[in-house]
Amino acid sequence: MHSDTVCILGGTGFVGRHIANRLANTDVRIKVLTGHPERNRHLLPIPNLQLIGGNAHDEATLRRELADVDTVINLVGVLNDSNKPGAGFEAAHVELPDKLVSACRASGVERLLHMSALGASPEAPSRYQQTKGRGEQRIMAAHGDDLAVTVFRPSVVFGREDNFLNTFASMLRLAPVLVIPMPEARFQPIYVGDVADAFIQAMDRRASFGQRYDLCGPEVYTLRQLVEYCARVMGLKRRVIGLSDGLSRLQGRIMQHLPGKLYTYDNYLSATVDNVCSGNDLAELGIQATGLDAVVPYYLGGRRQRQRYSEYRRLARR
Ligand SMILES: NC(=O)c1ccc[n+]([C@@H]2O[C@H](COP(=O)([O-])OP(=O)(O)OC[C@H]3O[C@@H](n4cnc5c(N)ncnc54)[C@H](OP(=O)(O)O)[C@@H]3O)[C@@H](O)[C@H]2O)c1
């Protein structure tokens, strides 16, 4: 099977932009369906990319836009729940996958690659992980002769413009002491370029049909170690204080009512289970995981433009 036209849902986001860039200048036609085409015009220089304004939750829109597509990549996900129509966990993580499967079948799409998350399970402690887990189940159940599906479950993803290390970096710049919840929660951060490569490698690979891939980087870190790593890379001398489990829970309950929802009770619940891999699924796709040191100093360390060049080369795989 060869993918000629790929439609990416959530293609304007952090991971989506990397996948689109990996497909740039290939013979694949890329359609990015977005609720905010004006905000995402920066993607238009990719010559084989078409930005389509439309609501991914509208079934008629989905069927229309998938009519000339053979492969769909679904990256839609939200970190915090919401009451706005289409914006909450249930709508983004469960209802949209259901609609997508129906639209794929109705439009003759043969390949569906779906982004879940490490730890996603209907039995997981947080609503984020539960809804991601139920959506993943729906996608896996849809696998068949007419529609080949593959699911990806990354740990936390890092790279320039990430939401994770950059948030800690912003806080570290502000004060000499940083108080963090759940300091011993364990993560295995994966580079966004490796996640993008996993999608590209799996796209036309028969061995990946019907499979789930847990995606992790080469090293396990506690949250405290990650924050201390950021401070070190930034050349800042900072004291990192970890909250107890009880205080972390309280912080989540209080902070979820603040604008921006930097930290919520659901985030606290997600961090009560380790976010690490038991094997190396990335290697099955022929990808060697990139460590923090190869990338993070170039966007948090204030290295000069000339030094950044080597990261750009790495991103472009040149
Ligand atoms: N980043 C991580 O550390 C990480 C870790 C594990 C799993 N994941 C999963 O990986 C996927 C991509 O993550 P990301 O970091 O690239 O996310 P992101 O930067 O927030 O991008 C998500 C994209 O999804 C679209 N979107 C958001 N809410 C939507 C909604 N309610 N309905 C329809 N579209 C919506 C947005 O596109 P428009 O605004 O253009 O419509 C946005 O560009 C998500 O499913 C996420 O759960 C991410």
The ligand as an ORCA input file, in Angstrom:
! r2SCAN-3c Opt
* xyz 0 1
  N       2.698     16.653     23.540
  C       2.814     15.621     24.366
  O       3.654     15.599     25.282
  C       1.915     14.412     24.184
  C       2.147     13.250     24.944
  C       1.318     12.136     24.760
  C       0.273     12.189     23.853
  N       0.078     13.341     23.143
  C      -1.042     13.387     22.197
  O      -0.528     13.731     20.924
  C      -1.496     14.498     20.195
  C      -0.841     15.745     19.653
  O      -0.280     16.476     20.722
  P       0.299     17.950     20.504
  O       1.234     18.204     21.623
  O       0.757     18.108     19.100
  O      -1.037     18.801     20.743
  P      -1.345     20.306     20.333
  O      -0.109     21.054     19.987
  O      -2.216     20.859     21.421
  O      -2.198     20.141     19.004
  C      -3.447     19.505     19.012
  C      -4.172     19.906     17.732
  O      -5.476     19.296     17.786
  C      -6.467     20.223     17.372
  N      -7.518     20.253     18.411
  C      -7.378     20.563     19.714
  N      -8.544     20.409     20.353
  C      -9.427     19.994     19.427
  C     -10.791     19.656     19.474
  N     -11.490     19.707     20.612
  N     -11.395     19.265     18.339
  C     -10.715     19.199     17.172
  N      -9.400     19.515     17.055
  C      -8.787     19.906     18.179
  C      -5.841     21.589     17.236
  O      -5.936     21.959     15.875
  P      -6.708     23.285     15.347
  O      -6.746     24.270     16.490
  O      -5.917     23.754     14.207
  O      -8.079     22.815     14.937
  C      -4.366     21.400     17.610
  O      -3.504     21.883     16.642
  C      -2.654     14.719     21.162
  O      -3.656     13.777     20.901
  C      -2.055     14.466     22.519
  O      -3.014     14.017     23.460
  C       0.865     14.440     23.260
*
